[in-house]
Amino acid sequence: MSIIEHGAIGGFSGKTGPVVGARVRGQDTMRAKPRKSTKPKTHKQLVQQARFKVITSFITKAQGIFKIGYQENTGKLTPYNKAFQYHDEHAVMGAYPDFKIDYAKVKWTDENRYLWLQMMTEEVVTPLPLYKVKIDWTNIEAGDLDKSNGTDVAKFLFYSPTRDMYILAPDVTRATETVTATLPRLFAESDIHGWVFFVSQDGQELSATTYLGLIKLQA
């Protein structure tokens, strides 16, 4: 890569013949256009490509949630990349080429962040008519070493593998101890997966993720 100084051509972006121009860290740069490899991919590359596809398909549509749950990292990883790293290491099951997400191992919050809030416990999931899901839980008081509070916000997510679509339930507080989410009728075409985690009112503290299991909706 070369840096373009002020001159006759100035800076440019995009492809121009065999070169590509871009602005990087405030400087106009130019590099050779990459050539497509004609070498067949190795088995290891095919495996990595298949895993990458499964993970990105699952997490890309929920980047907004990952920005909450993986918002702060000490390294150089973005929230999306940090979430990708975790799910690549822990939440993919099966063998090539049939990789799948292990929904029970999905984490919407970074394990380095949930030291202070208790996760949801004693939850009871009840499917109701008209594609509704009722979740009840017990509000546990904070201990000496934790900051859990009745005002913590519960973030509920539901996912349809068939539709590859997420739905967020309305936010409620920990002290509410119940929520009823109405899901779209099109979700009834397959069983859905649910999760919940807590966020403090100031958005600084997070709980671990609770997997609500596989849920079959009622018409």
GUDREN-962678 format. One record per residue (C-alpha): residue number from 1; x, y, z; residue in one letter. Coordinates in steps of 0.2 Angstrom, whole numbers, plus 2048, in hexadecimal, padded with zeros to 3 digits. Layout:
N
[atom NUM,[X,Y,Z],'A']
...
# end
This chain:
219
[atom 1,[800,800,800],'M']
[atom 2,[806,811,7FC],'S']
[atom 3,[801,823,802],'I']
[atom 4,[7FC,830,7F6],'I']
[atom 5,[804,841,7F9],'E']
[atom 6,[7FC,851,7F2],'H']
[atom 7,[7FF,851,7E0],'G']
[atom 8,[7F7,851,7CF],'A']
[atom 9,[7EB,842,7D2],'I']
[atom 10,[7E7,846,7E4],'G']
[atom 11,[7DD,839,7EE],'G']
[atom 12,[7D0,82D,7E7],'F']
[atom 13,[7C6,81E,7ED],'S']
[atom 14,[7C0,80E,7E5],'G']
[atom 15,[7C8,804,7D6],'K']
[atom 16,[7D2,80D,7C9],'T']
[atom 17,[7DA,801,7BD],'G']
[atom 18,[7E5,7F5,7C6],'P']
[atom 19,[7E5,7FF,7D6],'V']
[atom 20,[7D9,803,7E4],'V']
[atom 21,[7D9,814,7ED],'G']
[atom 22,[7D2,817,7FF],'A']
[atom 23,[7D4,823,80D],'R']
[atom 24,[7DC,81A,81C],'V']
[atom 25,[7DF,824,82D],'R']
[atom 26,[7DD,834,824],'G']
[atom 27,[7E9,831,816],'Q']
[atom 28,[7E6,82C,804],'D']
[atom 29,[7ED,81B,800],'T']
[atom 30,[7EF,811,7F1],'M']
[atom 31,[7F2,7FE,7EF],'R']
[atom 32,[7F2,7F1,7E1],'A']
[atom 33,[7E1,7E9,7DE],'K']
[atom 34,[7E1,7D7,7E6],'P']
[atom 35,[7E2,7C9,7DA],'R']
[atom 36,[7D5,7BB,7DB],'K']
[atom 37,[7DE,7AB,7E0],'S']
[atom 38,[7DC,79C,7D4],'T']
[atom 39,[7E2,78F,7E1],'K']
[atom 40,[7D4,784,7E7],'P']
[atom 41,[7D0,786,7FA],'K']
[atom 42,[7D7,77A,806],'T']
[atom 43,[7CC,770,811],'H']
[atom 44,[7D1,77B,820],'K']
[atom 45,[7CC,78B,816],'Q']
[atom 46,[7BB,783,811],'L']
[atom 47,[7B8,77F,824],'V']
[atom 48,[7BC,790,829],'Q']
[atom 49,[7B1,798,81C],'Q']
[atom 50,[7A2,78D,821],'A']
[atom 51,[7A4,791,833],'R']
[atom 52,[7A6,7A4,82E],'F']
[atom 53,[796,7A3,824],'K']
[atom 54,[78C,79B,832],'V']
[atom 55,[791,7A7,83F],'I']
[atom 56,[790,7B7,835],'T']
[atom 57,[77E,7B2,82F],'S']
[atom 58,[779,7B0,842],'F']
[atom 59,[781,7C0,849],'I']
[atom 60,[781,7CD,83C],'T']
[atom 61,[76E,7D1,83D],'K']
[atom 62,[770,7D3,850],'A']
[atom 63,[77F,7DF,850],'Q']
[atom 64,[775,7EC,85A],'G']
[atom 65,[774,7E0,869],'I']
[atom 66,[786,7DB,868],'F']
[atom 67,[78B,7ED,869],'K']
[atom 68,[782,7ED,87A],'I']
[atom 69,[789,7DC,880],'G']
[atom 70,[79A,7DE,879],'Y']
[atom 71,[79C,7F0,87A],'Q']
[atom 72,[7AC,7F2,883],'E']
[atom 73,[7BC,7E8,87F],'N']
[atom 74,[7CE,7EB,885],'T']
[atom 75,[7D5,7E5,875],'G']
[atom 76,[7D3,7EB,863],'K']
[atom 77,[7C4,7E0,85F],'L']
[atom 78,[7B3,7E9,85B],'T']
[atom 79,[7A4,7E3,864],'P']
[atom 80,[79F,7D9,854],'Y']
[atom 81,[7B0,7D1,853],'N']
[atom 82,[7B0,7CC,865],'K']
[atom 83,[79F,7C4,863],'A']
[atom 84,[7A5,7BB,854],'F']
[atom 85,[7B4,7B5,85D],'Q']
[atom 86,[7AA,7AE,86B],'Y']
[atom 87,[79D,7A5,860],'H']
[atom 88,[7AB,79E,855],'D']
[atom 89,[7B3,796,864],'E']
[atom 90,[7A4,790,86E],'H']
[atom 91,[794,791,865],'A']
[atom 92,[796,787,855],'V']
[atom 93,[792,775,854],'M']
[atom 94,[792,767,847],'G']
[atom 95,[79E,762,839],'A']
[atom 96,[7A3,76A,829],'Y']
[atom 97,[799,76E,81E],'P']
[atom 98,[78A,76D,82A],'D']
[atom 99,[78F,779,838],'F']
[atom 100,[781,781,843],'K']
[atom 101,[77F,78D,851],'I']
[atom 102,[77E,785,862],'D']
[atom 103,[770,791,868],'Y']
[atom 104,[772,78B,87A],'A']
[atom 105,[784,792,87A],'K']
[atom 106,[780,7A3,872],'V']
[atom 107,[786,7B1,87D],'K']
[atom 108,[77F,7C3,87A],'W']
[atom 109,[78B,7CA,887],'T']
[atom 110,[79E,7CA,889],'D']
[atom 111,[7A3,7BF,897],'E']
[atom 112,[7AF,7CC,89D],'N']
[atom 113,[7A1,7D8,8A0],'R']
[atom 114,[795,7CE,8AA],'Y']
[atom 115,[79D,7CE,8BB],'L']
[atom 116,[790,7D9,8C4],'W']
[atom 117,[77F,7D5,8BE],'L']
[atom 118,[776,7C4,8C2],'Q']
[atom 119,[76F,7BB,8B3],'M']
[atom 120,[75C,7B7,8B2],'M']
[atom 121,[758,7A8,8BD],'T']
[atom 122,[749,79D,8C1],'E']
[atom 123,[742,7A2,8B0],'E']
[atom 124,[732,79A,8AA],'V']
[atom 125,[72D,79B,897],'V']
[atom 126,[71B,799,892],'T']
[atom 127,[715,799,880],'P']
[atom 128,[704,7A1,87F],'L']
[atom 129,[6F7,7A2,871],'P']
[atom 130,[6F9,7AF,863],'L']
[atom 131,[70C,7AC,862],'Y']
[atom 132,[710,7B4,873],'K']
[atom 133,[71D,7AE,87F],'V']
[atom 134,[71C,7B2,892],'K']
[atom 135,[72C,7B2,89C],'I']
[atom 136,[72B,7B3,8AF],'D']
[atom 137,[73A,7B3,8BB],'W']
[atom 138,[73F,7B7,8CD],'T']
[atom 139,[747,7C8,8D1],'N']
[atom 140,[757,7C3,8DC],'I']
[atom 141,[75D,7D1,8E7],'E']
[atom 142,[76F,7D7,8E5],'A']
[atom 143,[77D,7CF,8F0],'G']
[atom 144,[78C,7D7,8F7],'D']
[atom 145,[796,7D5,8E8],'L']
[atom 146,[78A,7D9,8DA],'D']
[atom 147,[781,7E8,8D3],'K']
[atom 148,[771,7E0,8CE],'S']
[atom 149,[762,7EB,8D0],'N']
[atom 150,[74F,7EA,8CD],'G']
[atom 151,[751,7F8,8C0],'T']
[atom 152,[75D,7ED,8B5],'D']
[atom 153,[756,7EC,8A3],'V']
[atom 154,[752,7DB,89C],'A']
[atom 155,[756,7D8,88A],'K']
[atom 156,[74C,7CA,882],'F']
[atom 157,[750,7C3,871],'L']
[atom 158,[747,7B6,867],'F']
[atom 159,[74E,7AE,857],'Y']
[atom 160,[746,7A5,849],'S']
[atom 161,[753,799,840],'P']
[atom 162,[747,797,831],'T']
[atom 163,[744,7A9,82F],'R']
[atom 164,[756,7AE,834],'D']
[atom 165,[74E,7BC,83E],'M']
[atom 166,[74F,7C4,84F],'Y']
[atom 167,[741,7CC,85A],'I']
[atom 168,[744,7D6,869],'L']
[atom 169,[737,7D6,877],'A']
[atom 170,[732,7E7,880],'P']
[atom 171,[73F,7EB,88D],'D']
[atom 172,[739,7E8,89F],'V']
[atom 173,[743,7EA,8AF],'T']
[atom 174,[749,7DC,8BA],'R']
[atom 175,[73D,7E0,8C8],'A']
[atom 176,[72E,7DD,8BC],'T']
[atom 177,[731,7CB,8BC],'E']
[atom 178,[726,7C8,8AD],'T']
[atom 179,[725,7CC,89A],'V']
[atom 180,[719,7C6,88C],'T']
[atom 181,[720,7C8,87B],'A']
[atom 182,[715,7C7,86B],'T']
[atom 183,[71F,7BF,85D],'L']
[atom 184,[71B,7C0,84A],'P']
[atom 185,[710,7B2,843],'R']
[atom 186,[71E,7AE,837],'L']
[atom 187,[728,7A8,845],'F']
[atom 188,[71C,79A,848],'A']
[atom 189,[723,791,839],'E']
[atom 190,[731,78A,844],'S']
[atom 191,[736,789,856],'D']
[atom 192,[73F,798,85C],'I']
[atom 193,[74D,79B,868],'H']
[atom 194,[74D,7A8,876],'G']
[atom 195,[75A,7B1,881],'W']
[atom 196,[75B,7BE,88E],'V']
[atom 197,[768,7C9,897],'F']
[atom 198,[767,7D8,8A3],'F']
[atom 199,[76F,7E9,8A0],'V']
[atom 200,[771,7F6,8AE],'S']
[atom 201,[767,806,8AC],'Q']
[atom 202,[778,80F,8A8],'D']
[atom 203,[77C,802,89B],'G']
[atom 204,[78D,7FE,8A3],'Q']
[atom 205,[789,7EE,8AB],'E']
[atom 206,[783,7DE,8A3],'L']
[atom 207,[77E,7CC,8A9],'S']
[atom 208,[782,7BC,8A1],'A']
[atom 209,[775,7B5,893],'T']
[atom 210,[767,7A9,898],'T']
[atom 211,[762,79E,88B],'Y']
[atom 212,[74F,79C,88B],'L']
[atom 213,[74F,78C,881],'G']
[atom 214,[745,786,871],'L']
[atom 215,[734,78E,871],'I']
[atom 216,[725,787,867],'K']
[atom 217,[719,795,864],'L']
[atom 218,[706,793,865],'Q']
[atom 219,[6FA,799,857],'A']
# end
